[in-house]
Amino acid sequence: MRRITLAIALILLLVACGDGEGTSTTGEETSSTAEATTTEARSTTEVTTTTEAASTTEATATTEAETTTTEAATTTTTEVTTTTDPVTVDPGLPSAESRSLIPWSDVGTGWHVALYDASDVDPITDGPVVLYLVSPDGTRYEAASWAPDDRPWELHDVRPDGTAAIVVGMDPVSHDTVWELVNLTSGSKQVVHTAGFPENTYSRGPEVKFTRPTGTNLVVYRSDGTDEWIERHSTSGTTLATVYTQDRIDGESLLSLYGQSGVTILVKHHGGIAYIQNDGTLINEVWIPMDHDCDPVKWWDSDTFLAACRGGPASAPHEWYHQLWLLETDGTAGSALTSIPTGSVDVVDFGYVSAYQAGSDTLLQWAGDCSAGAAFVLQPDGSGVLLSMPWFSGEGYRITDVVSGQMGVYSWAACGEEDGALAAASPGGAFLHQLVPLIADTRGVIAVLPVGP
């Protein structure tokens, strides 16, 4: 009798688990379903582990007490779910797998998030937009999608663990610029910032990006046309701190690079670059080369960052030519990574704007007018030699990352970054395989960012 009773209880438990569709809301993100266009459903039953707030939380510096506290707790939900994740069907889209098949334990550096626009360019026909999570071997997973009349146009940032992204588009009614946090584990979308006129008209802002190293909060650029400032927000929209404020000058804007420790941030302002706690407390001003205007680009190591600088000797031949410097957060003098051309510089030559360490070599990203782009190999004298990529025949390309002997190459075939694709190549320039191909006459990949810090 006891065995029969236990068996009946087990059957009832299994039925109860199979009837419900599991949902998980963790921390400040919401979980909802927002899918678009014609879809092909793929059903899978699996055991999933959802972790939306990273186990290593970010520290928050505060002015009210000389202490450091964490911003978010870890919530892990393990449940048996039956998921039906759609894959958008359109002749202008590449093949892809269902979101439910993403191997989250493998996602990390070497992966990419790509925004693909299936709109036809000849004749002009609006199509769906899909956000893909792409593995290093070229397996594409559809993480989210938008209908043709609700298309985002930019991918601003990816959470370091690859579980979320920030995309920007336009409200079809108000025409305000809208930033959405897209949950790549569920496909849900959450508006985290809206900017109307004049804030949405500035060329170098506004921006909404994740904090580092976990992406628990957001860094948001704000302006009222007279002043401009950078705030730190929770993903629910609460303003946690104002980091830096200055008067706004046309053609210039605050730029920021979040620190790897989770409690600091670099802010490019009118006078240079400040190293600041994330509550707005100034740590120190960073040394920059005299008479230069420098933008922080990326972290080189824990205390050194790469900066693209204009001015000085380069301002005479061309004021927009960039020289790369390695600058220090402690205020000590930095060092030039690239040299200044000795001859004249073409007006369409913007110089080197980023760099990547590839084994014993350093690869330089060059940029020019009309979205021209190419890679060079750094030489001992600071000059660059063009990286040979005989397989490439487009208008320009940009290195996305270099991980484990593989280089991501985002390329486009027309001025303005139209007809985009994503490929994998060796750091020496040899073609390896396609990551996201261009299909027919679509716009293709319109934005791509690597997963990682």
C-alpha positions as CSV (number, residue, x, y, z in Angstrom):
1,M,0.0,0.0,0.0
2,R,2.8,2.4,0.9
3,R,4.5,1.8,-2.5
4,I,1.2,2.5,-4.4
5,T,0.7,5.7,-2.4
6,L,4.3,6.9,-3.3
7,A,3.8,6.0,-6.9
8,I,0.5,8.0,-7.2
9,A,2.2,11.0,-5.5
10,L,5.1,10.8,-8.0
11,I,2.7,10.7,-11.0
12,L,0.8,13.8,-9.7
13,L,4.1,15.7,-9.2
14,L,5.2,14.9,-12.8
15,V,1.9,16.0,-14.2
16,A,2.0,19.3,-12.2
17,C,5.5,20.1,-13.5
18,G,4.6,19.3,-17.1
19,D,1.5,21.4,-17.2
20,G,3.0,24.7,-16.2
21,E,5.4,26.9,-18.2
22,G,8.2,28.0,-16.0
23,T,9.2,31.7,-15.7
24,S,12.0,33.3,-13.8
25,T,12.3,36.9,-12.7
26,T,15.7,37.7,-11.1
27,G,16.9,41.0,-9.6
28,E,15.8,44.0,-11.5
29,E,15.1,42.5,-14.9
30,T,11.6,41.5,-16.1
31,S,10.8,38.3,-17.9
32,S,8.1,38.6,-20.6
33,T,7.5,37.2,-24.1
34,A,7.8,39.6,-27.1
35,E,8.3,37.8,-30.4
36,A,7.8,39.1,-33.9
37,T,7.0,38.1,-37.5
38,T,6.4,34.7,-39.0
39,T,8.1,32.1,-36.9
40,E,8.9,28.4,-37.0
41,A,8.4,26.8,-33.6
42,R,10.9,24.3,-32.2
43,S,9.9,22.5,-29.0
44,T,12.4,21.1,-26.6
45,T,12.1,19.8,-23.1
46,E,15.2,20.3,-21.0
47,V,16.5,21.1,-17.5
48,T,17.7,24.7,-17.4
49,T,19.6,26.7,-15.0
50,T,18.9,30.5,-15.1
51,T,21.4,32.9,-13.5
52,E,20.6,36.5,-14.4
53,A,22.5,38.3,-11.6
54,A,26.1,37.3,-11.8
55,S,27.6,35.5,-8.8
56,T,30.4,38.1,-8.6
57,T,28.5,41.3,-7.9
58,E,29.7,44.8,-8.5
59,A,30.9,47.0,-5.7
60,T,29.4,50.4,-5.2
61,A,31.4,53.3,-3.8
62,T,29.3,55.7,-1.6
63,T,29.9,59.2,-0.4
64,E,27.9,58.9,2.7
65,A,30.1,56.3,4.3
66,E,33.7,55.2,3.7
67,T,32.6,51.7,2.8
68,T,32.1,49.6,-0.2
69,T,28.9,47.5,-0.6
70,T,27.6,45.2,-3.3
71,E,24.7,46.1,-5.5
72,A,23.0,42.9,-6.2
73,A,22.5,39.4,-4.8
74,T,22.7,36.2,-6.7
75,T,19.5,34.3,-7.4
76,T,19.7,30.9,-9.2
77,T,16.6,29.1,-10.2
78,T,16.8,25.5,-11.4
79,E,13.6,24.1,-12.9
80,V,12.2,21.7,-15.4
81,T,10.6,23.6,-18.2
82,T,9.0,23.0,-21.6
83,T,10.1,25.8,-23.9
84,T,9.0,26.7,-27.4
85,D,11.5,29.2,-28.7
86,P,10.7,30.5,-32.3
87,V,13.2,31.0,-35.1
88,T,12.2,33.7,-37.5
89,V,11.6,32.5,-41.1
90,D,12.5,35.0,-43.8
91,P,14.4,34.6,-47.1
92,G,16.7,37.4,-46.1
93,L,17.9,35.7,-42.9
94,P,20.7,33.2,-42.4
95,S,19.9,29.8,-40.8
96,A,19.9,29.7,-37.0
97,E,19.2,27.5,-34.1
98,S,16.6,28.1,-31.4
99,R,17.4,30.1,-28.3
100,S,16.6,27.1,-26.1
101,L,19.6,25.3,-27.6
102,I,22.2,27.9,-26.4
103,P,24.9,26.1,-24.4
104,W,25.2,28.8,-21.8
105,S,28.1,27.0,-20.0
106,D,30.2,27.6,-23.1
107,V,29.3,31.2,-23.8
108,G,32.2,33.6,-23.2
109,T,35.1,35.3,-24.9
110,G,35.2,34.4,-28.6
111,W,31.4,34.6,-28.9
112,H,29.6,37.5,-30.6
113,V,26.3,39.2,-30.5
114,A,25.2,40.4,-34.0
115,L,22.2,42.5,-35.1
116,Y,21.0,41.4,-38.5
117,D,18.6,43.4,-40.7
118,A,16.8,41.4,-43.4
119,S,15.5,44.5,-45.1
120,D,16.0,44.3,-48.9
121,V,18.0,47.2,-50.4
122,D,17.0,46.6,-54.0
123,P,14.1,47.1,-54.2
124,I,13.8,48.7,-50.7
125,T,11.6,46.5,-48.6
126,D,11.5,46.4,-44.8
127,G,12.2,43.1,-43.2
128,P,12.6,41.7,-39.7
129,V,15.6,42.3,-37.5
130,V,17.1,39.5,-35.5
131,L,19.7,39.5,-32.7
132,Y,22.0,36.4,-32.9
133,L,24.3,35.0,-30.4
134,V,27.1,33.4,-32.4
135,S,29.6,30.8,-31.3
136,P,33.3,30.8,-32.4
137,D,32.6,27.9,-34.8
138,G,29.8,29.9,-36.5
139,T,26.7,28.4,-34.9
140,R,24.0,31.1,-34.8
141,Y,21.3,31.2,-32.1
142,E,18.3,33.5,-32.5
143,A,18.1,35.4,-29.1
144,A,15.5,38.0,-30.0
145,S,13.6,39.5,-33.0
146,W,11.7,42.6,-34.1
147,A,9.0,43.1,-36.7
148,P,9.7,45.2,-39.8
149,D,7.9,48.2,-38.4
150,D,9.7,48.1,-35.1
151,R,13.3,47.8,-36.1
152,P,16.3,48.8,-33.9
153,W,19.2,50.3,-35.7
154,E,22.1,49.9,-33.3
155,L,23.7,47.5,-30.8
156,H,25.2,49.6,-28.0
157,D,26.6,47.1,-25.6
158,V,26.6,43.4,-24.5
159,R,26.6,42.3,-20.8
160,P,30.1,40.7,-20.2
161,D,28.6,37.2,-19.7
162,G,26.6,37.4,-22.9
163,T,23.1,37.1,-21.2
164,A,21.8,40.6,-22.2
165,A,22.3,43.3,-24.7
166,I,21.4,47.0,-25.2
167,V,19.8,47.9,-28.5
168,V,18.6,51.4,-29.6
169,G,15.7,52.3,-31.9
170,M,12.9,54.8,-32.3
171,D,9.4,55.0,-30.7
172,P,7.1,54.9,-33.8
173,V,4.7,57.4,-32.2
174,S,6.8,59.9,-30.3
175,H,9.9,59.5,-32.4
176,D,11.9,59.5,-29.2
177,T,15.1,57.4,-29.1
178,V,14.5,54.3,-27.0
179,W,17.1,51.9,-25.4
180,E,16.0,48.4,-24.7
181,L,17.6,45.8,-22.5
182,V,17.2,42.5,-24.3
183,N,17.4,39.4,-22.2
184,L,19.2,36.8,-24.4
185,T,18.1,33.9,-22.2
186,S,14.4,34.6,-22.7
187,G,14.1,37.1,-25.6
188,S,12.2,39.5,-23.4
189,K,12.7,43.3,-23.9
190,Q,12.7,46.0,-21.4
191,V,12.9,49.8,-22.0
192,V,15.6,51.2,-19.8
193,H,16.0,54.7,-21.2
194,T,14.1,57.2,-23.4
195,A,15.5,60.4,-24.8
196,G,13.6,63.1,-26.7
197,F,14.6,66.3,-28.4
198,P,17.3,67.7,-28.1
199,E,19.0,64.9,-26.2
200,N,18.5,62.4,-29.0
201,T,20.2,64.6,-31.6
202,Y,23.7,64.8,-30.3
203,S,26.3,63.1,-32.5
204,R,28.4,61.5,-29.8
205,G,25.7,60.8,-27.3
206,P,23.6,59.8,-25.6
207,E,24.8,56.3,-24.7
208,V,23.5,53.5,-22.4
209,K,26.0,50.8,-21.5
210,F,26.5,48.1,-18.9
211,T,28.7,48.6,-15.9
212,R,31.6,46.2,-15.4
213,P,32.6,43.5,-14.5
214,T,29.1,42.0,-14.2
215,G,26.7,44.4,-15.9
216,T,24.5,44.7,-12.9
217,N,23.8,48.4,-13.5
218,L,23.9,50.9,-16.5
219,V,25.9,54.0,-17.4
220,V,23.7,56.6,-19.0
221,Y,24.6,59.8,-20.8
222,R,22.2,62.7,-20.2
223,S,21.9,66.3,-21.4
224,D,19.4,69.1,-21.5
225,G,21.2,71.1,-24.2
226,T,23.0,73.3,-21.7
227,D,24.7,70.8,-19.4
228,E,25.6,67.2,-19.9
229,W,26.2,64.5,-17.3
230,I,26.8,60.8,-16.8
231,E,24.6,58.8,-14.4
232,R,24.6,55.3,-13.1
233,H,21.2,53.6,-13.2
234,S,19.8,50.3,-12.0
235,T,18.2,48.3,-14.8
236,S,14.8,49.2,-13.4
237,G,15.5,52.9,-14.1
238,T,16.5,54.2,-10.7
239,T,19.2,56.8,-10.7
240,L,21.9,55.6,-8.3
241,A,24.5,58.3,-8.7
242,T,25.5,61.3,-10.9
243,V,29.1,60.5,-11.9
244,Y,30.2,63.7,-13.7
245,T,28.6,67.0,-15.0
246,Q,29.9,69.7,-17.3
247,D,28.6,72.4,-19.6
248,R,27.8,71.1,-23.1
249,I,29.8,72.4,-26.1
250,D,28.6,71.5,-29.6
251,G,30.9,68.8,-31.2
252,E,32.1,67.5,-27.8
253,S,30.5,65.1,-25.4
254,L,31.4,63.2,-22.3
255,L,32.7,59.7,-23.0
256,S,33.1,57.0,-20.4
257,L,34.9,53.7,-19.9
258,Y,33.8,51.7,-16.9
259,G,36.6,50.3,-14.7
260,Q,37.2,46.6,-14.3
261,S,37.0,46.6,-10.5
262,G,33.3,47.6,-10.6
263,V,33.8,50.8,-8.5
264,T,35.6,53.2,-10.9
265,I,35.0,54.8,-14.2
266,L,37.1,56.9,-16.7
267,V,35.4,60.0,-18.0
268,K,36.6,62.0,-20.9
269,H,35.7,65.7,-20.3
270,H,36.6,69.1,-21.7
271,G,39.9,69.3,-19.9
272,G,41.1,65.7,-20.3
273,I,40.3,62.4,-18.7
274,A,39.3,61.9,-15.0
275,Y,39.5,58.7,-13.0
276,I,36.4,58.7,-10.7
277,Q,34.7,56.4,-8.2
278,N,31.3,55.4,-9.5
279,D,29.6,57.6,-6.9
280,G,31.2,60.7,-8.6
281,T,34.1,61.1,-6.2
282,L,37.3,62.2,-8.1
283,I,40.3,59.9,-7.6
284,N,42.7,61.8,-9.9
285,E,43.1,63.4,-13.3
286,V,44.8,61.1,-15.8
287,W,48.0,62.3,-17.6
288,I,47.5,62.9,-21.3
289,P,50.0,64.2,-23.9
290,M,50.1,68.0,-24.1
291,D,47.7,69.7,-26.5
292,H,46.0,66.4,-27.3
293,D,42.4,65.4,-27.1
294,C,42.1,61.8,-26.1
295,D,39.2,59.3,-26.1
296,P,39.4,56.2,-23.8
297,V,39.0,53.2,-26.0
298,K,39.5,50.0,-24.0
299,W,41.4,48.5,-21.1
300,W,44.9,47.2,-21.9
301,D,45.5,45.7,-18.5
302,S,44.1,46.4,-15.0
303,D,45.8,49.9,-14.6
304,T,46.5,50.9,-18.2
305,F,44.0,51.8,-20.9
306,L,44.2,52.5,-24.6
307,A,43.4,56.0,-25.8
308,A,42.9,57.4,-29.3
309,C,44.4,61.0,-29.3
310,R,44.3,63.9,-31.7
311,G,46.3,67.1,-31.7
312,G,49.9,67.9,-31.2
313,P,52.1,67.3,-34.3
314,A,49.3,65.5,-36.0
315,S,47.0,68.5,-36.0
316,A,48.9,70.4,-38.7
317,P,48.5,67.9,-41.5
318,H,45.1,66.7,-40.4
319,E,43.2,67.5,-37.2
320,W,41.2,64.2,-37.3
321,Y,44.2,61.9,-37.4
322,H,44.4,59.6,-34.3
323,Q,47.5,58.4,-32.6
324,L,47.2,55.5,-30.0
325,W,48.6,56.0,-26.5
326,L,48.7,53.7,-23.4
327,L,47.7,55.8,-20.5
328,E,47.9,55.1,-16.7
329,T,45.1,55.5,-14.2
330,D,47.5,56.6,-11.4
331,G,48.2,59.9,-13.2
332,T,51.8,59.0,-14.3
333,A,53.0,59.7,-17.8
334,G,51.8,57.2,-20.5
335,S,53.6,56.1,-23.7
336,A,52.7,56.4,-27.4
337,L,51.8,53.0,-29.0
338,T,51.8,54.3,-32.6
339,S,53.8,57.0,-34.3
340,I,52.8,60.1,-36.3
341,P,53.2,60.0,-40.1
342,T,56.2,62.1,-41.2
343,G,54.6,63.2,-44.4
344,S,51.2,64.7,-45.2
345,V,48.0,63.0,-44.1
346,D,45.0,62.6,-46.4
347,V,41.9,64.4,-45.2
348,V,40.0,61.0,-45.2
349,D,42.7,59.3,-43.1
350,F,41.5,59.1,-39.4
351,G,44.5,57.1,-38.3
352,Y,44.5,54.2,-35.8
353,V,41.5,54.1,-33.5
354,S,42.0,50.8,-31.6
355,A,44.4,47.9,-31.1
356,Y,44.4,44.2,-30.2
357,Q,47.1,42.0,-28.7
358,A,47.6,38.9,-30.9
359,G,50.3,36.8,-29.4
360,S,53.6,38.5,-30.0
361,D,52.0,40.9,-32.5
362,T,49.8,44.0,-32.0
363,L,47.1,44.5,-34.6
364,L,46.0,48.1,-35.3
365,Q,42.5,49.1,-36.4
366,W,42.7,51.9,-39.0
367,A,39.7,54.0,-39.9
368,G,38.9,56.4,-42.8
369,D,36.1,58.4,-44.3
370,C,32.8,56.8,-45.4
371,S,33.3,53.8,-43.0
372,A,36.6,52.7,-44.6
373,G,38.4,50.3,-42.3
374,A,41.4,48.0,-42.3
375,A,43.9,46.3,-40.0
376,F,47.7,46.9,-39.8
377,V,50.5,45.1,-37.9
378,L,52.4,47.4,-35.4
379,Q,56.1,47.8,-36.2
380,P,58.9,48.6,-33.7
381,D,58.9,52.3,-34.8
382,G,55.2,52.7,-34.2
383,S,54.2,52.6,-37.8
384,G,51.9,49.9,-39.2
385,V,52.1,47.5,-42.1
386,L,48.8,46.5,-43.8
387,L,47.6,43.0,-42.8
388,S,47.2,41.0,-45.9
389,M,43.7,39.5,-46.3
390,P,43.4,38.4,-50.0
391,W,40.0,36.9,-49.4
392,F,38.5,40.2,-48.5
393,S,37.1,42.5,-51.3
394,G,34.6,44.8,-49.6
395,E,34.6,48.5,-48.7
396,G,36.0,48.1,-45.2
397,Y,36.3,45.9,-42.1
398,R,36.8,46.1,-38.4
399,I,38.4,43.7,-36.0
400,T,36.0,42.7,-33.3
401,D,38.3,40.7,-31.1
402,V,41.2,38.3,-31.1
403,V,40.7,35.2,-28.9
404,S,42.6,31.9,-28.9
405,G,44.2,32.4,-32.3
406,Q,40.9,33.5,-34.0
407,M,40.1,37.0,-35.1
408,G,36.6,38.3,-35.6
409,V,36.2,40.4,-38.8
410,Y,33.1,42.5,-39.3
411,S,33.0,43.6,-42.9
412,W,30.8,45.6,-45.2
413,A,30.5,46.0,-49.0
414,A,29.3,49.6,-49.3
415,C,30.0,53.0,-47.9
416,G,28.0,53.5,-44.7
417,E,28.5,49.9,-43.5
418,E,25.8,48.4,-45.7
419,D,25.8,44.8,-46.7
420,G,27.5,43.6,-43.5
421,A,28.9,40.1,-42.6
422,L,30.9,38.5,-39.8
423,A,33.8,36.1,-40.5
424,A,36.5,34.4,-38.5
425,A,40.2,34.7,-39.6
426,S,43.6,33.9,-38.2
427,P,45.5,36.8,-36.7
428,G,47.7,36.5,-39.7
429,G,44.8,37.3,-42.0
430,A,43.9,33.9,-43.4
431,F,40.2,33.1,-43.8
432,L,38.9,30.5,-41.4
433,H,35.1,30.3,-41.7
434,Q,31.9,32.4,-41.9
435,L,30.2,33.4,-38.7
436,V,27.2,35.4,-40.0
437,P,27.0,35.4,-43.9
438,L,25.3,38.2,-46.0
439,I,22.1,36.9,-47.5
440,A,21.1,38.1,-51.0
441,D,20.5,41.9,-51.1
442,T,19.7,42.5,-47.5
443,R,21.4,45.0,-45.2
444,G,22.9,42.0,-43.4
445,V,24.8,42.5,-40.2
446,I,24.3,46.1,-39.1
447,A,26.2,45.9,-35.8
448,V,28.2,43.4,-33.9
449,L,30.0,43.3,-30.5
450,P,32.1,40.6,-28.8
451,V,31.1,38.9,-25.6
452,G,33.5,39.5,-22.7
453,P,34.9,42.2,-20.4
